[in-house]
Amino acid sequence: MDPVLLHNCALEFIGTLVMILLGDGVCAGMGLNKCKGKGGGWVVITLGWGLAVMAGVFIAHDSGAHLNPAVSFGLAVAGMFPWANVIPYVIAQMLGAFLGAVLVWIVYKDHFDATDDPNGKLTIFCTMPAIENKPLNFLQEAVCAFVLVLLIICIGTYTGSVNVGGNSAWPVTMVIVSIGMSLGGVTGYAMNPARDLGPRIAHAILPIKGKRDSGWGYSWVPIFGPLAGAALAAAVGFLFNFC
């Protein structure tokens, strides 16, 4: 592998790991029994996830800090990222997301053991809809990812670079918080196939006390919904000359 690409993939791995460690971590802190933050609510979770993404972006700024296969895919569709780099980035993001979720379980092991809610334990790792309606849930995930990727494309256009970490960490963080507060209550706003699938695999593999199944019947929604939204964002970017 090209040394620059290998370096960038390592940054994507570490950045995604930290993002999931802090993002799933805030869900664990708000949801598990005997945690000091239990019951902190949706505002804390959306802020925590936004800041988790910002932390990952700062780490991975040299790679462009995609941290998300939908971002890599959407930028490639828009002609702003090489197609040859998409699969290596996605692999790095998936591995980072998986390991980040494993670390959350290790840190909160005693609290997982003290919690009897199997559904709550699952949603610390990955997303599940408040009301399951897969076609509508798919649309909701697509809309969330559409907003995220379109804003990243626009920011890249106006700053002259799609290096999110180098130029736009704070604006993108605020976009993610806004999406979470405005639209996230329906599905849990994955917006990111790696963020959802990597931790879902961790949930399936880890010996979590009292866990349920890992929701595989729903798992395709937070994978393909964000990819569809990212492709639509790229199309809109072309239509309005954002890219």
C-alpha positions, 0 to 999 in steps of 0.5 A: 500500500502507498505509504501516504494512504497507509498513514491516512488509513491509520489516522482514520482508524484511530480517529474513528476509534476515539469517536466511538469510544466517546460517542458510545461512551456518552450513551453508556454513561446516560443509560446504564445503571449506577452511572453518575450521568444516568438520565442526563437526556437527549441534549447531553447525548447529542452534544456528547456525540458532536464533541466525540466527532470533533475529537476524532476529526482533530486526530485524523485531520491529515487524512481528511477526517472522514470517519464515516464510509458515507462521507468517503463514498459521497465525496468520491461520487462528488469527485472530491475523493479518489475512488481507489481510497474508498475501500481502504478508508472504509476498512480502517473506519470499520475496525476503529469503530469495532475496537472503540465499542469494545473499549466502551464495554470494558470501561463500563463492564460493571455497569453493563452487569448492573443493568437489566435492560437488554434493549438499552444495552444494544442501543449503546452500541448501535442504533435502533428506531423509536418506531420500526418502519423500515422504509421510513427509517431508511428515508430518515437515515438518508435525510440525516446523511444527506444534510451532513454530507451536503454541508461537508461538500459546501464547507469544502467548496467555500474553504477550498479544501475537503479536509474537514479536520484542517478547516472545518471541525467546529462547523461540522460538529455543530451540524452533527449536534443540530441533526441529532437534536432536530432529526435524530430522535427517530432512528438514533441518527447513525448517519455512518455505516461504520459507526453502526455496523462495527459496534453492532458486531462488537455487541454480537461477539462480546460476552455481555451479561443479559444481552438480546440479539443484535438487531440484524433485521434492522442493520441494513437501514443504517448502512444503506440509508446513509450511503443513499443520502450521501449519493444524493448530497453529491448529486445536489452538489453537482447541480448547484456547482458546490463541487 
